[in-house]
Amino acid sequence: MFAAGFRDIYLAQQADPARIGFSAKDLVLFFGFAFAVFGIIFVRFHFPLKQVELEDQTLYVSNYLREIQVPLRDVESVKQGFWFTRAFVTIWLRTQTDLGRRIVFIPPRRWSASWDRDPVVGELRAMVEQAQALREDGPGQVG
C-alpha cells in the first residue's frame, strides 16, 4: 500500500507537476524520511521483545536465539506499558542475566476492559509475591 501510494503520487507529479506542488526529489525525500522514522519506531519497540513461558516457579525466557530460566523469586517487578506500548509487559529482574535485567513481551490477548490492567500482569505479580514469600520463610515452613 505504501509503495502503491508512492507510485501514484510520483506518476501524477510526472504528468502534471503544477497540480501536485512538489518535485519528484521532494517526494523521494519525504517517503525516505517517513520510512526511516517508522523503521526506527518499529525497531525501538519490537526488537527487544522476548518469548516468555511460565512453568511452576520458573520463567523460561527466549530471545529466539537462546533460552534462559529465571526463578520467580528473582523477579523485582512486573509492569505494563502505557499508551501505545500498552500491550507490552516488562519484567524487571533483581540480577543481570544473559538476556539483560529487563524482559519485555506481549502476552496472549484476553478480554479485559479497554483501560484495565492486563490479567497476566496481576497473575504474575501474585505469583512473584508468593515465590518471594516462600524464599523468605524457607522451603520447609508454612507462612
N, C-alpha and C positions, 0 to 999 in steps of 0.2 A: 504494500500500500504506500509506504514511504517512497519507494522507487517510482511507482506509477505517478504519484503527485509531482515528484521532481521532474519526471519526463514530460508530463503535460504542461507544467509551467515553463519548462525550458523550450519546448516546441512552440508554445504560444508566444513566448518572447522572441523567438527567431522569426515568426510570421509577422508580428506587429509589435516592435519594441516600444513604440509610444504608448500603446494601450497598457502594457504591463508596468512600466515606470521604473524598471531597474535592468541592469545589464546581465548577461549570462554569467559574467565573472562574479557579480554580487550574489546571484542565485547560488552558485557553487560554494562561495564563501559562507553564506547563510546555512545551507544544508550541511556543509562540513562542520561548522561550529555546533549546530544542533546535534549532529551525530556524536561529536566529541563529548558534549555535555551529558547527553543521555547515556553514553558509554561509561563515563566517569560515575554517574549515579548508579548505574547497574552494578559496576564492579564494587563500589563502596558498600552497597547494601546487600548484595547477593554473593559476593566472593567468599566472605568469612563464614558462610552457613555450613553447619555440620549436621550429620545424621546422628540422632540420639535415640537409644533404646534403653529401657529400664527393665531389669530383671532382679528380683529380690531386693537387695540393698545396694545394688551396683548399677551405675550408668555406663553404658557402652557407647563411646563417642567415636565417630569416624569422620575424617575429612575426605573420605572417598579414596584415599591412598593408603592410610593406615588406621588402625583402631586401637583405642586405649580403654582401660577400665578405671572408673573413678568411683570409689565408695561414696555413698550419700553423705556420710559423716564429714567428708572433705569439702562439701558444698558450703560456701559462705552465704550466698543469697540467690534468689530467683526473682527476676524482674521481667515485666512485659513492656514492650516498646510503646511509644506514644505517637499518635497522629498517623503518618503514613508508614511508620515502622511498627504499627500496632500488632501485626501478625507475628512479629519476632519475639521469641522468648530468649532472655540472656541468663545464663547460669554463671555466677562468679565463684571461682574456687579459692580455697584457702592457700593453696600452694601452686607453684608453676608446674605444668605438665608438658609433655611433648607437643601438645596442641595449644598451649598457652593457658592463661588463667581465666579467659573468657570463652564461653561456649555459646554460640548463637545458633538457634534453629527455629524452624517453623513447625509447630505441632499440627497434627491432623485436625482438620476443621470439625468442630462440633457446634451444634446450635447453642447460641447464647445471645442475650440481648445485645444490641449494637455497641454499647459503650461499657459493658461489663467486662471484668477480667476474664480471660480465657480459663476454662475449668482446669486445664493442665497446670497452670501456674499455681492455683490453690492446692491441687493434689500434690504437686512436687514440694511445695513449701511444707505441707503437713508431713510428708514422708521424710524430708530433711530434718525437721524438728524431732520426729520420732527417732531417727538414726542418731542424732546428736545426743538425745536424752539417754539412749542405750549406751553410748560411749561414756557419758559422764557417770552413769550408775554402775557401769561394769556389766559384763555379759551374764553373770550368774544372779544378779539382784533384780528384784521386781520393784518398780517405782511406785 
